[in-house]
């Protein structure tokens, strides 16, 4: 790859990351605002007492994730199961890598401690 192509690729990736960051900031703000608006409406209509707790950003985040998951599998149970299986495999790989990393840090700390005692 030429240097100019590499620079263009890096610039494209930088712009993409910046756009993603801005979108996530806007989405976080929208979730906070929406939760506040819903809670204010519930309060005005004196319905807040019927809830166990006010609507939270975490609740709305779950709603969004559920909606996106439904859109992704489009009602196909086999696809939904495959997606969940893939996520489970990724989580297991992350846990194994984290565990291995923690063991490496512990081993390094132990050998440093032995060296300092020597």
Backbone bond lengths (Angstrom), bond angles and torsions (degrees), N, CA, C in turn:
res aa  C-N    CA-C-N  psi(-1)  N-CA   C-N-CA  omega(-1)  CA-C   N-CA-C  phi
1 X - - - 1.444 - - 1.535 108.34 -
2 X 1.304 116.20 134.70 1.460 118.45 -179.75 1.520 109.69 -72.66
3 X 1.315 114.98 162.82 1.464 119.60 -178.72 1.529 110.82 -62.88
4 X 1.335 116.81 -38.01 1.468 120.36 179.58 1.530 110.45 -64.92
5 X 1.317 116.95 -42.18 1.471 120.18 177.67 1.520 111.11 -63.00
6 X 1.317 116.18 -40.10 1.465 120.89 178.95 1.526 110.35 -64.89
7 X 1.323 116.90 -41.65 1.459 120.88 177.86 1.530 110.90 -63.89
8 X 1.328 116.58 -41.42 1.462 120.29 178.45 1.527 110.60 -64.38
9 X 1.305 115.86 -41.73 1.475 120.72 179.31 1.525 110.01 -63.20
10 X 1.320 116.61 -45.31 1.461 120.60 179.21 1.519 111.32 -63.26
11 X 1.328 116.99 -40.53 1.465 120.86 178.23 1.519 110.26 -64.81
12 X 1.339 117.01 -42.27 1.456 121.38 178.81 1.532 110.39 -60.84
13 X 1.319 116.51 -45.56 1.463 120.76 179.51 1.525 111.06 -64.57
14 X 1.321 116.80 -38.68 1.457 121.00 178.05 1.525 110.86 -63.36
15 X 1.332 116.88 -45.62 1.460 120.89 178.16 1.520 111.42 -63.13
16 X 1.321 116.30 -39.35 1.464 121.00 178.62 1.523 110.64 -63.23
17 X 1.327 117.29 -47.07 1.471 121.04 179.25 1.523 111.10 -61.91
18 X 1.339 116.83 -41.47 1.460 120.52 179.28 1.526 110.63 -65.02
19 X 1.324 117.03 -41.73 1.463 120.70 176.97 1.518 111.46 -62.85
20 X 1.325 117.00 -42.11 1.466 121.19 177.67 1.522 110.56 -62.03
21 X 1.338 116.18 -42.98 1.461 120.44 -179.81 1.524 110.73 -61.91
22 X 1.339 116.67 -46.25 1.472 120.26 178.84 1.527 111.07 -60.77
23 X 1.337 116.68 -41.68 1.458 120.63 179.70 1.530 110.52 -62.05
24 X 1.325 116.73 -43.41 1.460 120.29 -178.70 1.523 111.74 -66.96
25 X 1.333 116.94 -36.88 1.469 120.90 176.51 1.528 109.17 -63.81
26 X 1.336 116.53 -44.90 1.465 120.79 179.43 1.525 110.66 -64.17
27 X 1.316 116.60 -40.92 1.460 120.33 179.52 1.525 111.23 -64.16
28 X 1.336 116.83 -42.15 1.471 120.25 177.81 1.522 110.22 -61.22
29 X 1.321 116.85 -42.62 1.468 120.38 177.83 1.512 111.64 -64.41
30 X 1.317 117.28 -41.63 1.463 121.53 178.53 1.529 111.04 -62.66
31 X 1.327 117.00 -40.99 1.466 120.04 178.54 1.528 110.71 -63.70
32 X 1.345 117.27 -43.68 1.471 120.52 178.80 1.530 110.83 -62.92
33 X 1.330 116.04 -46.81 1.460 120.83 -179.25 1.525 111.13 -62.33
34 X 1.324 116.49 -43.64 1.461 120.90 -179.09 1.522 111.08 -64.02
35 X 1.338 116.59 -43.00 1.468 119.75 178.12 1.526 109.94 -60.80
36 X 1.336 117.01 -43.93 1.467 120.62 179.03 1.527 111.40 -62.99
37 X 1.332 116.60 -42.52 1.462 120.73 -179.40 1.532 111.51 -64.98
38 X 1.326 116.28 -44.19 1.468 120.01 179.11 1.523 110.16 -61.95
39 X 1.333 115.65 -46.51 1.468 119.50 -179.87 1.529 111.60 -62.21
40 X 1.343 116.97 -38.71 1.465 120.13 178.28 1.532 110.45 -64.94
41 X 1.334 117.51 -41.46 1.465 121.07 178.14 1.529 111.03 -64.05
42 X 1.329 115.79 -42.85 1.466 119.45 178.34 1.525 110.88 -62.48
43 X 1.321 115.48 -39.57 1.464 120.83 179.37 1.533 110.39 -65.42
44 X 1.344 116.87 -46.71 1.466 121.57 179.55 1.526 112.12 -58.25
45 X 1.317 114.85 -39.27 1.466 118.92 -178.53 1.535 111.97 -90.67
46 X 1.327 115.41 9.96 1.459 122.79 177.38 1.526 112.52 55.00
47 X 1.330 114.72 41.45 1.467 120.77 179.14 1.524 112.42 -108.43
48 X 1.313 116.55 -2.53 1.465 120.08 -176.92 1.523 112.20 -62.53
49 X 1.318 117.08 -32.70 1.467 120.47 -178.82 1.520 112.33 -65.25
50 X 1.331 117.49 -23.69 1.463 119.82 -179.02 1.526 112.25 -79.20
51 X 1.335 117.43 -9.33 1.467 121.71 176.20 1.517 109.79 -93.09
52 X 1.329 115.72 149.79 1.462 119.67 174.85 1.526 110.40 -71.36
53 X 1.344 115.77 -34.20 1.460 121.70 178.78 1.520 108.04 -152.68
54 X 1.317 117.19 160.80 1.467 119.33 177.25 1.534 110.78 -63.79
55 X 1.314 115.68 160.30 1.459 120.69 175.99 1.527 107.99 -66.88
56 X 1.324 116.19 133.06 1.465 120.91 -177.83 1.521 110.96 -114.87
57 X 1.316 115.03 163.99 1.459 120.84 174.88 1.525 109.56 -60.74
58 X 1.327 116.89 -38.38 1.467 120.59 179.97 1.521 110.79 -62.66
59 X 1.322 116.97 -40.42 1.463 120.47 177.48 1.529 110.29 -61.92
60 X 1.346 116.22 -48.63 1.464 119.85 -179.53 1.526 111.42 -64.65
61 X 1.324 117.31 -34.67 1.456 121.49 175.49 1.532 109.84 -60.67
62 X 1.313 116.74 -42.43 1.463 121.06 176.37 1.521 112.26 -62.57
63 X 1.336 116.02 -38.84 1.464 120.52 177.41 1.529 109.91 -61.31
64 X 1.325 116.69 -45.60 1.465 121.45 179.87 1.527 110.13 -62.81
65 X 1.329 116.63 -46.49 1.461 119.70 -179.34 1.525 111.38 -62.13
66 X 1.311 116.58 -41.86 1.469 120.80 178.61 1.532 109.99 -61.40
67 X 1.319 116.18 -45.51 1.460 120.93 179.95 1.531 110.84 -61.26
68 X 1.332 116.93 -46.09 1.459 120.71 -179.63 1.533 111.24 -64.31
69 X 1.318 116.48 -38.56 1.463 120.32 177.87 1.524 110.28 -63.43
70 X 1.334 116.88 -43.82 1.463 120.24 177.99 1.525 111.11 -61.69
71 X 1.317 116.73 -41.21 1.466 120.24 178.75 1.515 111.19 -65.07
72 X 1.325 116.32 -33.45 1.458 119.87 -177.56 1.529 111.34 -71.22
73 X 1.326 117.46 -43.72 1.471 118.36 -177.34 1.522 113.15 -91.95
74 X 1.334 117.21 -10.09 1.469 123.46 173.95 1.535 112.85 50.59
75 X 1.317 116.58 37.67 1.457 120.88 176.32 1.518 114.70 80.72
76 X 1.312 117.78 0.33 1.467 121.29 179.82 1.529 108.73 -87.04
77 X 1.328 115.48 109.27 1.470 120.85 -176.12 1.525 111.69 -60.66
78 X 1.325 117.62 -39.24 1.465 120.58 -179.77 1.530 110.42 -62.78
79 X 1.320 116.79 -41.72 1.464 120.55 178.07 1.529 109.67 -65.72
80 X 1.329 116.95 -42.81 1.465 121.08 179.13 1.531 110.15 -59.79
81 X 1.330 116.43 -44.51 1.467 119.78 179.32 1.524 111.27 -64.36
82 X 1.337 117.14 -38.02 1.458 120.27 178.77 1.524 110.84 -65.92
83 X 1.331 116.60 -41.91 1.469 120.84 178.18 1.524 109.88 -60.61
84 X 1.331 116.29 -47.06 1.472 120.28 179.83 1.518 111.18 -63.58
85 X 1.319 116.58 -39.43 1.464 120.85 178.14 1.530 110.27 -63.39
86 X 1.335 116.44 -42.27 1.467 120.15 178.19 1.527 110.77 -62.83
87 X 1.343 116.34 -43.96 1.466 120.15 178.11 1.522 110.75 -61.21
88 X 1.336 116.30 -41.95 1.461 120.55 179.72 1.529 110.57 -61.66
89 X 1.326 116.60 -43.51 1.465 120.73 178.55 1.530 110.93 -62.06
90 X 1.337 116.07 -42.51 1.466 119.95 178.55 1.522 110.90 -62.95
91 X 1.332 116.76 -42.23 1.464 120.18 178.72 1.523 111.23 -63.13
92 X 1.317 116.69 -42.49 1.458 120.22 179.06 1.525 110.82 -63.28
93 X 1.336 116.95 -39.74 1.467 120.66 178.10 1.528 110.43 -65.42
94 X 1.341 116.93 -41.05 1.468 120.65 177.55 1.522 110.95 -63.59
95 X 1.337 116.38 -42.58 1.463 119.85 178.78 1.517 111.03 -63.50
96 X 1.316 117.26 -41.99 1.464 120.66 179.36 1.524 110.25 -63.97
97 X 1.331 117.17 -42.84 1.462 120.67 179.30 1.522 110.59 -65.22
98 X 1.338 117.01 -40.80 1.462 120.42 179.54 1.522 110.26 -66.23
99 X 1.312 116.12 -42.65 1.462 120.25 179.10 1.528 110.26 -62.31
100 X 1.326 116.28 -43.41 1.455 120.76 178.99 1.525 110.38 -63.85
101 X 1.330 117.08 -39.98 1.459 121.61 178.67 1.525 110.63 -64.42
102 X 1.331 116.53 -43.08 1.464 120.64 179.14 1.521 110.82 -64.52
103 X 1.329 117.12 -39.27 1.459 120.55 178.04 1.518 110.40 -64.78
104 X 1.328 116.45 -38.89 1.460 121.40 178.61 1.519 110.55 -63.68
105 X 1.336 116.97 -43.02 1.464 121.23 179.18 1.519 109.67 -64.36
106 X 1.332 116.96 -43.52 1.458 121.29 179.57 1.524 110.31 -62.53
107 X 1.322 117.20 -42.27 1.460 121.56 179.36 1.522 110.30 -64.93
108 X 1.331 116.69 -43.23 1.464 120.90 178.24 1.521 111.28 -62.21
109 X 1.347 117.36 -42.68 1.456 121.34 178.83 1.511 110.52 -63.87
110 X 1.336 116.23 -40.52 1.462 120.20 179.78 1.522 111.91 -64.90
111 X 1.335 117.10 -41.99 1.458 119.23 179.40 1.529 111.21 -70.22
112 X 1.331 117.77 -33.92 1.464 120.53 175.57 1.537 109.94 -64.77
113 X 1.320 116.28 -40.01 1.452 120.78 -179.85 1.532 110.02 -65.17
114 X 1.332 116.59 -41.57 1.463 120.46 177.87 1.526 110.92 -63.64
115 X 1.332 116.45 -40.39 1.467 119.49 179.74 1.524 110.63 -64.66
116 X 1.333 116.50 -40.05 1.459 119.31 -178.38 1.521 111.60 -70.29
117 X 1.340 116.89 -26.54 1.466 120.59 178.84 1.511 110.97 -78.69
118 X 1.327 116.80 -23.72 1.468 120.63 -175.25 1.494 113.48 -76.15
